[in-house]
Amino acid sequence: MKHLLLGIVILTLSGCFGEEDRIYTVDELMTDEVLLAKITSECRNNPGALRQTPNCQNAEAADWKLRLERMNRALGG
């Protein structure tokens, strides 16, 4: 009975830690623009709660870097 209860607790807790808890780096977000758009959208829809989270800050930095790269390419740099 103890083992069954322990197994249930472990399975329940493992469901709490998924991909949403993962913190993405700026480089990861720059290479995956779909993920960047998703995170940026979530952050803009709830800035009061999410603005200071690591993923929102990294998404903002990645978006800025991508914009600068595009601007440099457009200007021939």
KOLVEX-885069 format. One record per residue (C-alpha): residue number from 1; residue in one letter; x, y, z. Coordinates in nm, 2 decimals. Example, Ala and Ser with C-alpha at 12.3 -4.5 7.8 and 13.67 -1.06 7.14 Angstrom:
BEGIN
{r 1, A, {1.23, -0.45, 0.78}};
{r 2, S, {1.37, -0.11, 0.71}};
***
This chain:
BEGIN
{r 1, M, {0.00, 0.00, 0.00}};
{r 2, K, {0.29, 0.24, 0.08}};
{r 3, H, {0.44, 0.17, -0.26}};
{r 4, L, {0.11, 0.24, -0.44}};
{r 5, L, {0.07, 0.57, -0.25}};
{r 6, L, {0.43, 0.67, -0.33}};
{r 7, G, {0.38, 0.59, -0.70}};
{r 8, I, {0.07, 0.80, -0.72}};
{r 9, V, {0.24, 1.09, -0.55}};
{r 10, I, {0.54, 1.07, -0.78}};
{r 11, L, {0.32, 1.06, -1.09}};
{r 12, T, {0.12, 1.35, -0.97}};
{r 13, L, {0.42, 1.56, -0.90}};
{r 14, S, {0.58, 1.47, -1.23}};
{r 15, G, {0.28, 1.62, -1.41}};
{r 16, C, {0.36, 1.95, -1.25}};
{r 17, F, {0.69, 2.00, -1.41}};
{r 18, G, {0.65, 2.01, -1.79}};
{r 19, E, {0.77, 2.22, -2.08}};
{r 20, E, {0.60, 2.53, -1.95}};
{r 21, D, {0.83, 2.55, -1.66}};
{r 22, R, {1.14, 2.54, -1.89}};
{r 23, I, {1.34, 2.85, -1.92}};
{r 24, Y, {1.45, 2.91, -2.28}};
{r 25, T, {1.77, 3.09, -2.36}};
{r 26, V, {1.79, 3.38, -2.60}};
{r 27, D, {1.97, 3.17, -2.86}};
{r 28, E, {1.71, 2.89, -2.84}};
{r 29, L, {1.43, 3.15, -2.90}};
{r 30, M, {1.62, 3.31, -3.19}};
{r 31, T, {1.64, 2.97, -3.37}};
{r 32, D, {1.27, 2.88, -3.30}};
{r 33, E, {1.07, 3.17, -3.42}};
{r 34, V, {0.74, 2.99, -3.36}};
{r 35, L, {0.82, 2.94, -2.99}};
{r 36, L, {0.94, 3.30, -2.97}};
{r 37, A, {0.61, 3.42, -3.12}};
{r 38, K, {0.41, 3.21, -2.87}};
{r 39, I, {0.60, 3.33, -2.57}};
{r 40, T, {0.60, 3.69, -2.68}};
{r 41, S, {0.22, 3.67, -2.74}};
{r 42, E, {0.17, 3.52, -2.39}};
{r 43, C, {0.38, 3.79, -2.23}};
{r 44, R, {0.20, 4.07, -2.41}};
{r 45, N, {-0.14, 3.93, -2.32}};
{r 46, N, {-0.05, 3.93, -1.94}};
{r 47, P, {0.23, 4.18, -1.89}};
{r 48, G, {0.15, 4.24, -1.52}};
{r 49, A, {0.21, 3.88, -1.42}};
{r 50, L, {0.46, 3.77, -1.68}};
{r 51, R, {0.68, 4.07, -1.78}};
{r 52, Q, {0.95, 4.00, -1.52}};
{r 53, T, {0.97, 3.62, -1.59}};
{r 54, P, {1.29, 3.49, -1.74}};
{r 55, N, {1.12, 3.35, -2.05}};
{r 56, C, {0.95, 3.69, -2.12}};
{r 57, Q, {1.28, 3.88, -2.07}};
{r 58, N, {1.47, 3.63, -2.29}};
{r 59, A, {1.19, 3.65, -2.56}};
{r 60, E, {1.22, 4.03, -2.56}};
{r 61, A, {1.60, 4.01, -2.60}};
{r 62, A, {1.57, 3.75, -2.88}};
{r 63, D, {1.31, 3.95, -3.06}};
{r 64, W, {1.53, 4.26, -3.04}};
{r 65, K, {1.84, 4.07, -3.17}};
{r 66, L, {1.64, 3.93, -3.46}};
{r 67, R, {1.51, 4.27, -3.55}};
{r 68, L, {1.86, 4.41, -3.55}};
{r 69, E, {1.99, 4.13, -3.76}};
{r 70, R, {1.71, 4.18, -4.01}};
{r 71, M, {1.78, 4.56, -4.02}};
{r 72, N, {2.15, 4.50, -4.08}};
{r 73, R, {2.08, 4.26, -4.37}};
{r 74, A, {1.83, 4.51, -4.52}};
{r 75, L, {2.09, 4.78, -4.50}};
{r 76, G, {2.35, 4.55, -4.66}};
{r 77, G, {2.56, 4.50, -4.35}};
***
